[in-house]
Amino acid sequence: MRKFRWMVVAAALAFALAALAADPWKEKAPEQWSQSEVQKILNDSPWSRPYEVMQQSFAAGGSGNDMVGGTGGASSGGGKRKTSGSDESMQNGRFITYVAQWYSSRTVRAAQLRKAVFAGAAPGSDHPLLQVPENYQVVLQSADMSLFAKLGDGLKKTTYLEMKTTHQRIAPSQVIVLQGNGGRPLGVAFEFPKKTASGEPTVAADEKSIDFVSGTDDLKLKFRFDLGKMIDQKGADL
C-alpha cells in the first residue's frame, strides 16, 4: 500500500514538473497565460533573448556608460554573461541585462497585451498590438538604455540581422528611441524589411537562425534567434 502511495505521489510530481516546463505559447491560448508565463515570454524565450554585460563605474573621468564586454551572444539555451578586465574593474562595476524582443511576432504582441491586462488596462479592438506589422520589429531594452539612446538614428550603421545560412545582412529601415516619463529612454525599436527590393522574402523559409547585432565599437551585442523554436500554435512566428 505504501509503495502504491509513493508511485501516485511520484506520478503527480512528474506531471506537475512537466506542466511547469511546458511552453505556454504551445499549450495555452494567450488569455490563459499567467503573469509568470508572460514574464518568461518577454524576458527569456525563443522570442526574447537576454544578454548580460558589466557596466563599468569609473571613479573619475568616465562616462558611466562604458561597458566591459565583447562581441558574443546569448545562445538559444539562455543568457550569457560577458566580462573582461581586471578583478578591480569588476569590483567597481555592475552587471546589466539587455533583452532583445522579436516584437513583430504574434507571441510577443500577445504577451504585451496580456501584460497590460494584468496592469489593469483593457486594450481596445483597435490597439496597435492587434495589427500585423508590415516589417519585422526587434526591440532592445534594459534598465539603462542611455548609451543606445545617444546614438539614435546612428544605430542604423551598426545594427543588422544576419542569416546563419547565407550570412546575408539586413540593415534596419527605421530606428526609434522609445521614451517614458520625463524623456527617459526605455528601449530602442528597429524595423527590418520583410521583402527585398525585388519582392523576395528577406528571411528564407528554410533559414535556421538569425543573429540580431547592435551596438558600438565599445559594446557590441549579439542575440541569436533560433527560428526552429519560434513557433506557436499557428506555425512559424516572426
FENVEN-V885720 format. One line per field, one symbol per residue. ss: DSSP state (H for helix, E for strand, - for the rest). phi: phi as a letter, one per 20 degrees, with the letter a starting at -180 (. if undefined). psi: psi as a letter, one per 20 degrees, with the letter a starting at -180 (. if undefined). A space follows every 50 residues. Layout:
ss = ???
phi = ???
psi = ???
This chain:
ss = -HHHHHHHHHHHHHHHHHHHH--HHHH--HHH--HHHHHHHHH-E--EEE EEEEE-----------EE----EEE--E--EE----HHHHH--EEEEEEE EE---HHHHHHHHHHHHH---------HHH-----EEEEEE----HHHHH HHHHHHH--EEEE-----EEE--EEEEEE-HHH-EEEEEEEE--E----- E-------EEEEEEE----EEEEEEE----EE--EE--
phi = .fffffffffffffffffffefeffddcfgfdfefffffffecbbgecde bdcdefdefbneendfderbfrafffeqfcedcbnffffffedbecddcd dfffffffffffffffffenecgffefgfeefffcfccddcafcdfffff flffffedcadcfffdmfddefebcceeddfmmffdrcdddcfecffene ffdffefebcedcbqcfebcdcdddeffdecdfeogcd
psi = gghgghggggghghgghhhhiqohihhqqhiiprghhghggihnrhiopq pprpppoqhqiqiijpporaparpriiarpppqrrrhghhhjrqqppqpo pnhiqhgghhhhghhhghijqnprijphiiqoqhrqppppqrhojgghhh hciiihhjprppphgijqppqqiqppppqbpjjpphrpppppqiqrhjjq phoqhjqgrppopqbahhopppppoohiimpaiibpn.
